[in-house]
Protein backbone atom coordinates (compact mmCIF):
# COMPACT_ATOMS: atom_id res chain seq x y z
CA UNK A 1 0.00 0.00 0.00
CA UNK A 2 1.37 3.44 -0.88
CA UNK A 3 -1.22 5.45 1.11
CA UNK A 4 -3.34 6.19 -2.00
CA UNK A 5 -1.37 9.37 -2.69
CA UNK A 6 -2.20 9.44 -6.44
CA UNK A 7 1.33 10.37 -7.46
CA UNK A 8 0.59 9.76 -11.15
CA UNK A 9 -1.78 12.73 -11.01
CA UNK A 10 0.81 14.95 -9.36
CA UNK A 11 3.41 14.03 -11.97
CA UNK A 12 0.94 15.01 -14.67
CA UNK A 13 0.09 18.43 -13.23
CA UNK A 14 3.47 19.24 -11.67
CA UNK A 15 4.13 22.28 -13.84
CA UNK A 16 0.60 23.68 -13.56
CA UNK A 17 -0.33 23.85 -9.89
CA UNK A 18 0.61 26.52 -7.36
CA UNK A 19 0.45 25.48 -3.70
CA UNK A 20 -0.93 28.08 -1.37
CA UNK A 21 -1.25 27.10 2.30
CA UNK A 22 0.50 29.96 4.12
CA UNK A 23 3.49 29.39 6.35
CA UNK A 24 2.70 31.20 9.61
CA UNK A 25 5.99 32.80 10.61
CA UNK A 26 4.68 33.59 14.09
CA UNK A 27 4.12 29.88 14.70
CA UNK A 28 7.49 29.06 13.17
CA UNK A 29 9.32 31.52 15.42
CA UNK A 30 7.42 30.26 18.46
CA UNK A 31 7.98 26.52 18.02
CA UNK A 32 10.97 26.06 15.67
CA UNK A 33 14.66 26.74 16.32
CA UNK A 34 17.16 27.68 13.63
CA UNK A 35 19.21 24.49 14.00
CA UNK A 36 16.25 22.11 14.27
CA UNK A 37 16.14 19.19 11.89
CA UNK A 38 12.93 19.95 9.98
CA UNK A 39 11.13 17.78 7.42
CA UNK A 40 8.59 19.14 4.94
CA UNK A 41 6.78 15.96 3.98
CA UNK A 42 4.98 16.08 0.64
CA UNK A 43 7.05 19.14 -0.16
CA UNK A 44 5.97 19.43 -3.80
CA UNK A 45 8.32 21.82 -5.59
CA UNK A 46 9.85 23.06 -2.35
CA UNK A 47 7.91 26.24 -1.68
CA UNK A 48 7.92 25.88 2.13
CA UNK A 49 11.50 24.61 2.21
CA UNK A 50 12.64 27.72 0.37
CA UNK A 51 10.72 29.99 2.75
CA UNK A 52 12.34 28.36 5.76
CA UNK A 53 15.81 28.62 4.27
CA UNK A 54 15.21 32.32 3.64
CA UNK A 55 14.25 32.65 7.33
CA UNK A 56 17.65 31.26 8.32
CA UNK A 57 16.82 27.64 9.12
CA UNK A 58 19.94 25.55 8.62
CA UNK A 59 18.72 21.97 8.58
CA UNK A 60 15.49 21.76 6.59
CA UNK A 61 14.69 19.20 3.89
CA UNK A 62 11.70 18.14 1.80
CA UNK A 63 10.62 14.82 0.32
CA UNK A 64 7.88 13.98 -2.15
CA UNK A 65 6.74 10.92 -4.09
CA UNK A 66 6.14 12.97 -7.26
CA UNK A 67 9.34 12.99 -9.27
CA UNK A 68 8.03 15.72 -11.57
CA UNK A 69 7.28 18.07 -8.68
CA UNK A 70 10.79 17.53 -7.34
CA UNK A 71 12.24 18.21 -10.79
CA UNK A 72 10.25 21.43 -11.01
CA UNK A 73 11.64 22.69 -7.73
CA UNK A 74 15.23 21.56 -8.02
CA UNK A 75 16.81 24.67 -9.47
CA UNK A 76 20.28 23.56 -8.37
CA UNK A 77 21.78 20.43 -6.87
CA UNK A 78 22.14 22.01 -3.44
CA UNK A 79 18.43 22.69 -2.94
CA UNK A 80 17.40 20.12 -0.30
CA UNK A 81 14.27 18.53 -1.80
CA UNK A 82 14.31 14.88 -2.77
CA UNK A 83 12.24 12.21 -4.51
CA UNK A 84 11.20 9.06 -2.65
CA UNK A 85 9.69 6.03 -4.38
CA UNK A 86 7.26 5.25 -1.56
CA UNK A 87 5.72 7.16 1.33
CA UNK A 88 7.83 5.18 3.85
CA UNK A 89 11.17 5.45 2.06
CA UNK A 90 12.54 8.40 4.03
CA UNK A 91 16.30 8.06 4.63
CA UNK A 92 15.70 9.13 8.22
CA UNK A 93 15.88 6.99 11.32
CA UNK A 94 13.31 6.86 14.09
CA UNK A 95 13.22 9.79 16.51
CA UNK A 96 15.65 11.90 14.48
CA UNK A 97 13.47 14.89 13.60
CA UNK A 98 12.66 17.98 15.64
CA UNK A 99 9.72 18.99 13.43
CA UNK A 100 7.54 17.70 10.60
CA UNK A 101 5.57 20.03 8.34
CA UNK A 102 2.53 18.50 6.63
CA UNK A 103 0.88 21.09 4.39
CA UNK A 104 -2.19 20.08 2.34
CA UNK A 105 -1.04 16.48 2.22
CA UNK A 106 -3.94 14.82 4.03
CA UNK A 107 -6.40 16.32 1.53
CA UNK A 108 -4.59 14.31 -1.16
CA UNK A 109 -5.02 11.01 0.74
CA UNK A 110 -8.72 10.08 0.70
CA UNK A 111 -8.74 6.99 2.90
CA UNK A 112 -8.76 6.77 6.69
CA UNK A 113 -6.27 3.93 6.52
CA UNK A 114 -3.87 5.87 4.32
CA UNK A 115 -3.96 8.91 6.57
CA UNK A 116 -3.46 6.86 9.74
CA UNK A 117 -0.56 5.00 8.18
CA UNK A 118 1.17 8.23 7.23
CA UNK A 119 0.66 9.94 10.60
CA UNK A 120 1.96 6.89 12.47
CA UNK A 121 5.00 6.74 10.20
CA UNK A 122 5.83 10.43 10.59
CA UNK A 123 5.31 10.30 14.35
CA UNK A 124 7.92 7.54 14.54
CA UNK A 125 10.47 9.89 12.96
CA UNK A 126 9.92 12.66 15.51
CA UNK A 127 11.92 12.97 18.69
CA UNK A 128 10.04 12.98 21.98
CA UNK A 129 8.63 16.48 22.24
CA UNK A 130 8.94 16.98 18.48
CA UNK A 131 6.49 19.23 16.64
CA UNK A 132 3.95 18.38 13.93
CA UNK A 133 2.84 21.48 12.02
CA UNK A 134 -0.30 20.45 10.15
CA UNK A 135 -2.21 22.57 7.61
CA UNK A 136 -5.24 21.23 5.78
CA UNK A 137 -9.01 21.57 5.22
CA UNK A 138 -11.97 20.96 7.46
CA UNK A 139 -15.32 20.31 5.79
CA UNK A 140 -16.52 23.46 4.05
CA UNK A 141 -19.92 24.74 5.13
CA UNK A 142 -21.34 26.38 2.01
CA UNK A 143 -24.07 24.38 0.31
CA UNK A 144 -22.23 23.92 -3.01
CA UNK A 145 -19.28 22.29 -1.30
CA UNK A 146 -21.44 20.16 0.97
CA UNK A 147 -23.37 18.73 -1.98
CA UNK A 148 -20.27 17.16 -3.49
CA UNK A 149 -18.98 15.39 -0.37
CA UNK A 150 -19.26 11.62 -0.44
CA UNK A 151 -18.28 8.54 1.55
CA UNK A 152 -15.18 6.79 0.22
CA UNK A 153 -16.36 3.49 -1.29
CA UNK A 154 -19.57 3.78 0.72
CA UNK A 155 -17.74 3.74 4.06
CA UNK A 156 -19.73 5.92 6.46
CA UNK A 157 -16.63 6.34 8.63
CA UNK A 158 -14.71 7.84 5.67
CA UNK A 159 -16.57 11.03 4.73
CA UNK A 160 -15.65 14.21 2.87
CA UNK A 161 -14.17 12.91 -0.37
CA UNK A 162 -14.87 14.45 -3.76
CA UNK A 163 -13.63 13.86 -7.28
CA UNK A 164 -12.44 16.60 -9.62
CA UNK A 165 -12.89 16.48 -13.39
CA UNK A 166 -9.11 16.11 -13.60
CA UNK A 167 -9.55 12.60 -12.28
CA UNK A 168 -8.19 13.03 -8.76
CA UNK A 169 -9.89 12.40 -5.43
CA UNK A 170 -9.47 14.93 -2.64
CA UNK A 171 -10.79 15.03 0.89
CA UNK A 172 -11.93 17.56 3.46
CA UNK A 173 -12.17 16.52 7.09
CA UNK A 174 -14.43 16.69 10.09
CA UNK A 175 -12.79 18.19 13.15
CA UNK A 176 -13.63 14.97 14.98
CA UNK A 177 -11.66 12.92 12.46
CA UNK A 178 -8.58 15.14 12.63
CA UNK A 179 -8.56 14.93 16.42
CA UNK A 180 -8.84 11.15 16.19
CA UNK A 181 -6.06 11.05 13.60
CA UNK A 182 -3.58 12.91 15.81
CA UNK A 183 -4.78 11.59 19.17
CA UNK A 184 -1.26 10.44 20.06
CA UNK A 185 -0.07 14.05 19.87
CA UNK A 186 -0.82 16.91 22.24
CA UNK A 187 -2.44 19.82 20.38
CA UNK A 188 -0.90 23.02 21.66
CA UNK A 189 -2.20 25.57 19.17
CA UNK A 190 -4.82 25.71 16.41
CA UNK A 191 -5.99 28.38 13.96
CA UNK A 192 -8.66 28.60 11.29
CA UNK A 193 -7.28 30.27 8.16
CA UNK A 194 -8.46 31.55 4.80
CA UNK A 195 -6.90 29.70 1.87
CA UNK A 196 -7.01 29.97 -1.89
CA UNK A 197 -6.86 26.43 -3.25
CA UNK A 198 -4.44 25.39 -5.98
CA UNK A 199 -7.36 25.71 -8.41
CA UNK A 200 -8.11 29.28 -7.33
CA UNK A 201 -11.11 28.74 -5.03
CA UNK A 202 -11.62 30.34 -1.63
CA UNK A 203 -11.73 27.89 1.25
CA UNK A 204 -11.39 27.63 5.02
CA UNK A 205 -8.42 25.72 6.29
CA UNK A 206 -6.91 24.91 9.65
CA UNK A 207 -3.40 24.89 11.07
CA UNK A 208 -2.43 22.86 14.10
CA UNK A 209 0.75 22.72 16.14
CA UNK A 210 0.94 19.39 17.97
CA UNK A 211 3.66 17.88 20.12
CA UNK A 212 4.73 14.23 20.29
C-alpha positions in Angstrom: 0.0 0.0 0.0 1.4 3.4 -0.9 -1.2 5.5 1.1 -3.3 6.2 -2.0 -1.4 9.4 -2.7 -2.2 9.4 -6.4 1.3 10.4 -7.5 0.6 9.8 -11.2 -1.8 12.7 -11.0 0.8 14.9 -9.4 3.4 14.0 -12.0 0.9 15.0 -14.7 0.1 18.4 -13.2 3.5 19.2 -11.7 4.1 22.3 -13.8 0.6 23.7 -13.6 -0.3 23.8 -9.9 0.6 26.5 -7.4 0.5 25.5 -3.7 -0.9 28.1 -1.4 -1.2 27.1 2.3 0.5 30.0 4.1 3.5 29.4 6.4 2.7 31.2 9.6 6.0 32.8 10.6 4.7 33.6 14.1 4.1 29.9 14.7 7.5 29.1 13.2 9.3 31.5 15.4 7.4 30.3 18.5 8.0 26.5 18.0 11.0 26.1 15.7 14.7 26.7 16.3 17.2 27.7 13.6 19.2 24.5 14.0 16.2 22.1 14.3 16.1 19.2 11.9 12.9 20.0 10.0 11.1 17.8 7.4 8.6 19.1 4.9 6.8 16.0 4.0 5.0 16.1 0.6 7.1 19.1 -0.2 6.0 19.4 -3.8 8.3 21.8 -5.6 9.8 23.1 -2.3 7.9 26.2 -1.7 7.9 25.9 2.1 11.5 24.6 2.2 12.6 27.7 0.4 10.7 30.0 2.7 12.3 28.4 5.8 15.8 28.6 4.3 15.2 32.3 3.6 14.3 32.6 7.3 17.7 31.3 8.3 16.8 27.6 9.1 19.9 25.6 8.6 18.7 22.0 8.6 15.5 21.8 6.6 14.7 19.2 3.9 11.7 18.1 1.8 10.6 14.8 0.3 7.9 14.0 -2.2 6.7 10.9 -4.1 6.1 13.0 -7.3 9.3 13.0 -9.3 8.0 15.7 -11.6 7.3 18.1 -8.7 10.8 17.5 -7.3 12.2 18.2 -10.8 10.3 21.4 -11.0 11.6 22.7 -7.7 15.2 21.6 -8.0 16.8 24.7 -9.5 20.3 23.6 -8.4 21.8 20.4 -6.9 22.1 22.0 -3.4 18.4 22.7 -2.9 17.4 20.1 -0.3 14.3 18.5 -1.8 14.3 14.9 -2.8 12.2 12.2 -4.5 11.2 9.1 -2.7 9.7 6.0 -4.4 7.3 5.3 -1.6 5.7 7.2 1.3 7.8 5.2 3.8 11.2 5.4 2.1 12.5 8.4 4.0 16.3 8.1 4.6 15.7 9.1 8.2 15.9 7.0 11.3 13.3 6.9 14.1 13.2 9.8 16.5 15.6 11.9 14.5 13.5 14.9 13.6 12.7 18.0 15.6 9.7 19.0 13.4 7.5 17.7 10.6 5.6 20.0 8.3 2.5 18.5 6.6 0.9 21.1 4.4 -2.2 20.1 2.3 -1.0 16.5 2.2 -3.9 14.8 4.0 -6.4 16.3 1.5 -4.6 14.3 -1.2 -5.0 11.0 0.7 -8.7 10.1 0.7 -8.7 7.0 2.9 -8.8 6.8 6.7 -6.3 3.9 6.5 -3.9 5.9 4.3 -4.0 8.9 6.6 -3.5 6.9 9.7 -0.6 5.0 8.2 1.2 8.2 7.2 0.7 9.9 10.6 2.0 6.9 12.5 5.0 6.7 10.2 5.8 10.4 10.6 5.3 10.3 14.3 7.9 7.5 14.5 10.5 9.9 13.0 9.9 12.7 15.5 11.9 13.0 18.7 10.0 13.0 22.0 8.6 16.5 22.2 8.9 17.0 18.5 6.5 19.2 16.6 3.9 18.4 13.9 2.8 21.5 12.0 -0.3 20.5 10.1 -2.2 22.6 7.6 -5.2 21.2 5.8 -9.0 21.6 5.2 -12.0 21.0 7.5 -15.3 20.3 5.8 -16.5 23.5 4.0 -19.9 24.7 5.1 -21.3 26.4 2.0 -24.1 24.4 0.3 -22.2 23.9 -3.0 -19.3 22.3 -1.3 -21.4 20.2 1.0 -23.4 18.7 -2.0 -20.3 17.2 -3.5 -19.0 15.4 -0.4 -19.3 11.6 -0.4 -18.3 8.5 1.6 -15.2 6.8 0.2 -16.4 3.5 -1.3 -19.6 3.8 0.7 -17.7 3.7 4.1 -19.7 5.9 6.5 -16.6 6.3 8.6 -14.7 7.8 5.7 -16.6 11.0 4.7 -15.6 14.2 2.9 -14.2 12.9 -0.4 -14.9 14.4 -3.8 -13.6 13.9 -7.3 -12.4 16.6 -9.6 -12.9 16.5 -13.4 -9.1 16.1 -13.6 -9.5 12.6 -12.3 -8.2 13.0 -8.8 -9.9 12.4 -5.4 -9.5 14.9 -2.6 -10.8 15.0 0.9 -11.9 17.6 3.5 -12.2 16.5 7.1 -14.4 16.7 10.1 -12.8 18.2 13.1 -13.6 15.0 15.0 -11.7 12.9 12.5 -8.6 15.1 12.6 -8.6 14.9 16.4 -8.8 11.1 16.2 -6.1 11.0 13.6 -3.6 12.9 15.8 -4.8 11.6 19.2 -1.3 10.4 20.1 -0.1 14.1 19.9 -0.8 16.9 22.2 -2.4 19.8 20.4 -0.9 23.0 21.7 -2.2 25.6 19.2 -4.8 25.7 16.4 -6.0 28.4 14.0 -8.7 28.6 11.3 -7.3 30.3 8.2 -8.5 31.6 4.8 -6.9 29.7 1.9 -7.0 30.0 -1.9 -6.9 26.4 -3.2 -4.4 25.4 -6.0 -7.4 25.7 -8.4 -8.1 29.3 -7.3 -11.1 28.7 -5.0 -11.6 30.3 -1.6 -11.7 27.9 1.3 -11.4 27.6 5.0 -8.4 25.7 6.3 -6.9 24.9 9.6 -3.4 24.9 11.1 -2.4 22.9 14.1 0.7 22.7 16.1 0.9 19.4 18.0 3.7 17.9 20.1 4.7 14.2 20.3 
